Amino acid sequence: MREPIIAIDGPSGVGKSTLSKLLASALGYLHLDTGAMYRAVALAACRRGIAPNDLAALGSLAEEVTIDFARGAGGDRVLLDGEDVSAAIRTPEISLLTSQVSACQAVRVALVDRQRELGASGGVVLEGRDIGSVVFPDAEVKFFLTASAAERGRRRFLELQAKGLSVDLARTVAEVEARDAADSGRVHSPLCRPVDAVVIDTSQLSIDQVLVEMLRVVEERRVASGRGGQG
């Protein structure tokens, strides 16, 4: 009996990346950051001078590039055609461009196919904005993380400051709100909460508190399906 597929969705800044890594590590599952895949395509498009409205070129690019994940002493790394782009894909410029690039249907088709290949065998934690609704609608466990835009902007502001970047808090919150509008309003696979997802508001919770709740839900589902005690 295969282990479950765990889908974690939600807007930017709710802690999806951190929590998905911790959850996967605690369970011994594969962690797949699907958002990083879209960011990598956006970075490749930026470097090659491909405009975000050139849908044909973006689709071809998504089919052409190779995106991999690797574990190192400093944590998980994202590789674009063999190059470590873990830091390069996290700049404010690429964050905003990612919303535009990810709205391209051809890009989504290419990356969703790859995500399904990687997660089909189970025992995997996938994070993004449409995992539970589009990529794996039959995932055994679905989480939807939320937090206020102000709180998510504050977290992003502190994260960028810690990296030595010069940022403005009000502008960072505005960028979070703009990203929300773009992700929720896009035609193809918009950000939405799956009806069967467990919703967790992280605004006033620590990472550890959210992780404990997620582990409780996963174990509850595993026991109900007869998998409990096997992992």
C-alpha positions as CSV (number, residue, x, y, z in Angstrom):
1,M,0.0,0.0,0.0
2,R,1.6,3.2,-1.1
3,E,2.0,6.2,1.2
4,P,-0.3,9.2,0.6
5,I,0.1,12.2,-1.6
6,I,0.0,15.4,0.5
7,A,-1.0,18.7,-1.2
8,I,-0.2,22.0,0.4
9,D,-1.7,25.1,-1.3
10,G,-2.1,28.7,-0.4
11,P,-1.0,32.2,-1.4
12,S,2.5,33.6,-1.1
13,G,4.0,34.1,2.4
14,V,1.9,31.6,4.4
15,G,4.9,29.4,5.1
16,K,4.3,26.7,2.5
17,S,7.9,26.2,1.6
18,T,9.2,25.9,5.1
19,L,6.3,23.7,6.3
20,S,6.4,21.4,3.3
21,K,10.1,20.8,3.8
22,L,9.6,20.1,7.5
23,L,6.6,17.9,7.0
24,A,8.4,15.9,4.3
25,S,11.4,15.5,6.5
26,A,9.3,14.4,9.5
27,L,7.5,11.8,7.4
28,G,10.5,10.7,5.3
29,Y,8.7,11.8,2.2
30,L,9.9,13.5,-1.0
31,H,9.5,17.2,-1.0
32,L,8.5,18.9,-4.3
33,D,8.4,22.7,-4.4
34,T,6.2,23.3,-7.5
35,G,6.4,27.0,-7.1
36,A,10.1,26.9,-7.5
37,M,9.6,25.2,-10.9
38,Y,7.5,28.1,-12.1
39,R,10.0,30.6,-10.7
40,A,12.8,28.7,-12.6
41,V,10.9,29.1,-15.9
42,A,10.3,32.8,-15.1
43,L,14.1,33.2,-14.4
44,A,14.9,31.5,-17.7
45,A,12.4,33.7,-19.6
46,C,13.9,36.8,-18.0
47,R,17.5,35.8,-18.9
48,R,16.5,35.0,-22.5
49,G,14.5,38.2,-23.0
50,I,11.2,36.4,-23.5
51,A,8.2,38.7,-22.8
52,P,5.6,37.4,-20.4
53,N,2.9,37.8,-23.1
54,D,4.8,35.7,-25.6
55,L,2.9,32.5,-24.8
56,A,4.3,30.4,-27.5
57,A,7.9,31.1,-26.5
58,L,7.1,30.5,-22.8
59,G,5.5,27.1,-23.6
60,S,8.5,26.1,-25.7
61,L,10.8,27.2,-22.9
62,A,9.0,25.2,-20.2
63,E,9.3,22.1,-22.4
64,E,13.0,22.8,-23.1
65,V,14.5,23.6,-19.7
66,T,15.5,21.0,-17.2
67,I,14.4,21.6,-13.6
68,D,15.7,19.4,-10.8
69,F,15.9,19.4,-7.0
70,A,18.9,18.4,-5.0
71,R,19.7,18.2,-1.3
72,G,22.9,19.8,0.0
73,A,24.4,20.7,3.4
74,G,22.6,24.1,3.2
75,G,19.2,22.6,2.4
76,D,17.3,21.9,-0.8
77,R,18.6,23.4,-4.0
78,V,16.8,24.2,-7.2
79,L,18.7,23.5,-10.4
80,L,17.9,25.1,-13.7
81,D,19.8,23.2,-16.5
82,G,22.3,22.1,-13.9
83,E,22.8,25.6,-12.4
84,D,21.9,26.3,-8.7
85,V,19.3,29.1,-8.9
86,S,17.9,28.7,-5.4
87,A,18.7,32.4,-4.6
88,A,18.1,33.8,-8.0
89,I,14.5,32.7,-8.2
90,R,13.5,34.4,-4.9
91,T,14.1,38.1,-5.9
92,P,11.0,40.4,-5.9
93,E,11.4,40.9,-9.7
94,I,11.2,37.1,-10.3
95,S,8.3,36.8,-7.8
96,L,6.2,39.2,-9.8
97,L,7.2,37.8,-13.2
98,T,6.3,34.3,-11.9
99,S,2.7,35.2,-11.6
100,Q,2.6,36.2,-15.3
101,V,4.6,33.2,-16.5
102,S,2.5,30.8,-14.5
103,A,-0.7,32.1,-16.1
104,C,0.5,30.7,-19.4
105,Q,-1.5,27.5,-20.1
106,A,1.4,25.8,-22.0
107,V,3.8,26.4,-19.1
108,R,1.3,24.9,-16.7
109,V,0.7,21.9,-18.9
110,A,4.4,21.2,-19.2
111,L,5.1,21.5,-15.5
112,V,2.0,19.7,-14.2
113,D,2.9,16.7,-16.3
114,R,6.3,16.6,-14.7
115,Q,4.9,17.1,-11.2
116,R,2.5,14.2,-11.7
117,E,5.4,12.0,-12.8
118,L,7.4,12.9,-9.7
119,G,4.5,12.4,-7.2
120,A,2.5,9.5,-8.7
121,S,4.2,6.8,-6.5
122,G,3.0,8.6,-3.3
123,G,5.0,9.4,-0.2
124,V,5.4,12.9,-1.4
125,V,4.6,16.5,-0.2
126,L,3.8,19.0,-3.0
127,E,3.3,22.7,-2.5
128,G,2.0,25.3,-4.7
129,R,-1.3,27.1,-5.6
130,D,-3.2,24.4,-7.5
131,I,-1.9,21.1,-6.2
132,G,-5.1,19.9,-4.5
133,S,-7.3,21.4,-7.2
134,V,-5.5,20.6,-10.4
135,V,-2.3,18.6,-10.1
136,F,-3.5,16.0,-7.7
137,P,-7.3,16.5,-7.1
138,D,-7.4,13.0,-5.6
139,A,-4.6,13.6,-3.1
140,E,-5.3,11.8,0.2
141,V,-4.4,14.8,2.3
142,K,-4.9,18.4,1.3
143,F,-4.0,21.5,3.3
144,F,-4.8,25.1,2.4
145,L,-2.7,27.6,4.4
146,T,-3.8,31.2,4.8
147,A,-2.7,34.4,6.5
148,S,-3.5,38.1,6.2
149,A,-1.8,40.1,3.4
150,A,-0.3,42.4,6.0
151,E,1.2,39.5,7.9
152,R,2.5,37.8,4.8
153,G,4.0,41.1,3.5
154,R,5.7,41.6,6.9
155,R,7.2,38.1,6.7
156,R,8.4,38.7,3.1
157,F,9.9,42.1,4.1
158,L,11.9,40.5,7.0
159,E,13.0,37.6,4.8
160,L,14.4,40.0,2.1
161,Q,16.0,42.3,4.7
162,A,17.8,39.3,6.2
163,K,19.2,38.6,2.7
164,G,20.7,42.1,2.7
165,L,18.2,43.5,0.2
166,S,16.9,47.1,0.4
167,V,13.1,46.8,0.7
168,D,10.1,48.9,1.8
169,L,7.5,47.3,4.0
170,A,4.5,49.1,2.4
171,R,5.7,48.2,-1.1
172,T,6.3,44.6,-0.1
173,V,2.7,44.3,1.2
174,A,1.4,45.9,-2.0
175,E,3.4,43.3,-4.0
176,V,1.9,40.5,-2.0
177,E,-1.6,41.9,-2.7
178,A,-0.8,42.2,-6.4
179,R,0.5,38.6,-6.5
180,D,-2.8,37.5,-4.8
181,A,-4.9,39.2,-7.4
182,A,-2.9,37.8,-10.3
183,D,-2.9,34.3,-8.9
184,S,-6.6,34.3,-8.0
185,G,-7.7,36.0,-11.2
186,R,-5.8,34.1,-13.9
187,V,-7.8,32.0,-16.4
188,H,-5.8,28.8,-16.1
189,S,-5.7,27.0,-12.7
190,P,-6.3,30.0,-10.5
191,L,-5.5,29.9,-6.8
192,C,-8.5,28.4,-5.0
193,R,-9.2,26.5,-1.9
194,P,-10.2,22.8,-2.6
195,V,-13.5,22.1,-0.8
196,D,-12.0,19.0,0.9
197,A,-8.8,20.8,2.1
198,V,-7.9,21.3,5.8
199,V,-7.6,25.1,6.2
200,I,-5.0,26.4,8.6
201,D,-4.7,30.2,9.3
202,T,-1.0,30.7,10.1
203,S,-1.3,34.4,11.0
204,Q,-0.9,33.9,14.7
205,L,0.7,30.5,14.8
206,S,4.4,29.5,14.9
207,I,5.9,27.2,12.3
208,D,6.1,24.5,15.0
209,Q,2.4,24.9,15.9
210,V,1.3,24.5,12.3
211,L,3.6,21.5,11.8
212,V,2.2,19.7,14.8
213,E,-1.4,20.2,13.5
214,M,-0.4,19.0,10.0
215,L,1.3,15.9,11.4
216,R,-1.8,15.2,13.4
217,V,-4.0,15.4,10.3
218,V,-1.7,13.2,8.2
219,E,-1.5,10.5,10.9
220,E,-5.3,10.6,11.4
221,R,-5.7,10.0,7.6
222,R,-3.1,7.3,7.5
223,V,-4.7,5.4,10.4
224,A,-8.1,5.7,8.8
225,S,-6.8,4.2,5.5
226,G,-4.9,1.4,7.2
227,R,-1.4,2.9,6.7
228,G,-0.9,3.9,10.3
229,G,2.2,2.5,12.0
230,Q,3.8,1.5,8.7
231,G,5.9,4.7,8.1
